[in-house]
Amino acid sequence: GESSALSEIRNVLLNLTAPTDLVKELKEKMQGSGMPWPGDEGEQRWEQAWMAIKKVWASKWNERAYFSTRKVKLDHANLPMAVLVQEVVSADYALVIHTTNPSSGESSEIYAEVVKGLGETLVGAFPGRAMSFVCKKDNLDSPKVLGYPSKPIGLFIKKSVIFRSDSNGEDLEGYAGAGLYDSVPMDKEEEVVLDYTNDPLITDCSFRNSILSNIARTGHAIEELYGSPQDIEGVVKDGKIYVVQTRPQM
């Protein structure tokens, strides 16, 4: 019941030293996946990566996660966490897709949101609205915009590696754990003040329709693949869609 212990736990985690076997296996897995190994750029870059990994682990013990589990009477110890290692796509736009409209429960309708830059401004506690739209699954060429974006800040990054939290808390019945834990890029994102009035997503109807339709098609294809409604995260880079995560829609 003493919340000050949470910061002490986080500090302990942030001071962990990486076991040799862990470093060796992580290097093999990353290189085997075609990803850059930070240690090849020097010891300082590896330490930078290791600190990012520890920050993700430590976020299991942040206040918002700990107290939210108590509120719904879940044992915090029953939430295991893994760290996903992914190469960062320097996104033009980030997206979230729900293949069943969460507002209406309409399973024939896809709902999605889009922002400029990386997805942290979309799934994290950043002010403003994303562009939102719906699309009927039997008419994927005709997305309907519900709201225009007002996010004042976009996050952008050079080619890098990101360490992302992945916990069973996102899938536990009665507990929406998504967004409670941290994802930490190796390199710091650049914060950019956005001006959507000059963005083709707003000014070019043909471009907007193409991007939104492709997002809807992506969601529909993934739902067909898994056979159930999906909650999907991804980005758009040079008109191409990259899916970084999908999970059952709760």
N, C-alpha and C positions, 0 to 999 in steps of 0.2 A: 503493500500500500504506500510505500515511500517513493514518490516519483523521482526524487533526486538520484535514486540508484540507477535510473535509466541512462543518465549522462555518464555515470561511472562505467557502466557496461560498455557503452559506445567507445569510451576512451580506451578501455582494455582491448577491445577489438582493433582499434586503430593503431595499437602498438604491437600487434602480432608480427612475428617474423615468419616469412614463408618457408615451409619445409622444403628441403632440396628436391625430394621426390615430387612434390606438387609442382614446383617450377619446371622440372624436367617434363612431366606429363603435359602440363599446360602448353609448353613450347611445342611438343610433338603434335598436339591436337590442333593448335592454331596454324602451324606451318602445313600440316596435313590437309587443312581446309583452305589453303591458299591465302591465309591471312598473314599480315606482317607481324613479326615477332619483335616486341618493343626492345628486348635486350640487344638486338642487333644494332640498335641506334645508341647504345651506351647504357651503362649501369643506371644513370639518372632516369632514363626513359622507362626502364623496367620498374624502378621504385615508384615512378609516377603511376604506372599501370597497377602495381600492387596496392598502392594507396586507394585508387579508384575502386578496386575489388573490395577492399575492407570497408569503404564507405557504404557500398551497397549492403554488405552483411550487417553493418552497424545500424542501417536504417530500419531493420526489423525491430529495433529497440527505441524507435522514436516515439514521442508522446502521442501523436495522432493515431498511430497503429496500435499502441498498447492500450490506450483508453477506449478505442473503438471496439476492440475485442472484449473488453470488460463490460461495455455497455450492452452487448448482445449475449453476454454470459458464455463466451468462448474462452477456453484455456489458451492463453497466448503461446504456451509451450507446444501446442498441437499444430502450430503453423511453421512447417519447414520452409526454408528458402534456398534456392539455387541462384547462381549468378550466370546469366547468359552472356557470352562474348560475341559481339557482332561488329562487323565493319560498318562504319557510318557512311551512309549515302548523303552527300551534301545536297539536301533536298531543296527543290524549288517550292514544293508544297507538301504538307503532311495531311493525313486523312485518318478518320475512324469511320468504319462501316458497321451498321447493325442490319442484319439481313431480315429481321422482323422489326417493323416500326415500333420502337419502345414506347412511344407516346400513345398510340392507338391499339397496339397489340395486333395490328394488321399484318398477317404473314405473307400477303401478296405484294407487300410494299417494302422496298429498301429505304433506310434512312441513313444519311451520311453527313459528316462535317469535314470542312477543309480549311486549313490556314496556310499562310505563307511561312516558309522556313521549317524548322524541326518540330516534331510533334510534342515536345515538352510544353509548349504554350497551349496546346490543345487539351492534353490530359492532365496537366499540372494546374496549380492554383494561380493562373495568370488572368488578369482582368480582360474584359471585352468578350465579344461573341465571334464564333467562327462562321463561315458561310455554311448554311445548312440546306439540304435538299432531300426530296423523296423521289423515288422512281418505281413505277410499277414493273413487276417482274415480267409481265407479258408485253411491255413496251419500253425496253431499255434504252431506246434512242431518244426518249422524251423526259429527261429529268425536270423536275419542277423546283425552282429555288424557293425556299421558305424564308430565309433571312440572309442579309448581306453582312460581311465581316466588319468588326469594329475593334479587332485586336490591335492595340497601339504598338506592341513590341513583337518582333520576330527574332528567332534564334537561328544563326547560321554558323557553319563550321567547315573547316577544311577536311580533307580526307583523313580519317582517324579511326579509332576503335572505341566502342561504347560498351560498358558493362551494365547489364540490365537486371533488375530484380525479377524473379519468377517464383511465386509462392502459391501453395494450394489455397491460400486465403481468397484468391480471386474466383475460386470455383466452389467454395463451401456454401451449402444451402443457408440462406438467411443472412449472408455476410458478403458484402461487396468490398473486397479488399483491394481492388484495382486502384492504383494511384496513391496508396498509402505508403509505399516504399519507394526508394530512390533508384533512379538510373543515373549512372555517372560516366560521362565521356572522359577519355584520357586527356583531351585538350579542351580548353575552355571555349564555350560558344561565344560568338560575337552577338551582342544585342544591337539590333537595328530598329530605328523608329520607322514604322511602316506607313506607306501612302498607297492605299488600295485604289485610289482614284485613277492612278496611271497603270494599274495592273491589268493584263489582258483577261484575267478571270472576271473582271468587271466591265472592261471596255470592249471586249471582242466576243460577241454572242456565239460565233462559230467555234472559237477556241474553248469557251466555257462549256458549251454543249458537248464538245468532244471529250474534254477532261472528265466532266461529271458522268457522262455515259460510260466511259471506260472504267471509272471507279465502280459504278453500279454493276457493270458486267463482271468485274473482278469479284465483287461480293457474291453475285449470283453463282459464279463458277465454283467458288470455294464452298458455298453452302451445298451445291450439288455434289461436290466431292465428298464432303463429310456427312451429308444426309441429315443435317440438323441446322437450326439457326446459329449464325456465327457472329462474334464480336471481333472485328478485324482492325489491325493497325497497319499503316503503310505510308509510303511517300511517293511523290511524283518527281522525277528528274528527267529533264529534256523530253517530256511527254510520255516517258515510260514509267509504269507503275511497279514499285517494289513492295512486296508484302513482308513485313518484319515480324508479324505475330497474328495468330488467330486462336480463338478459344470459343467454347460453347457460349452462346449468348444466354445470360441468366435473366 
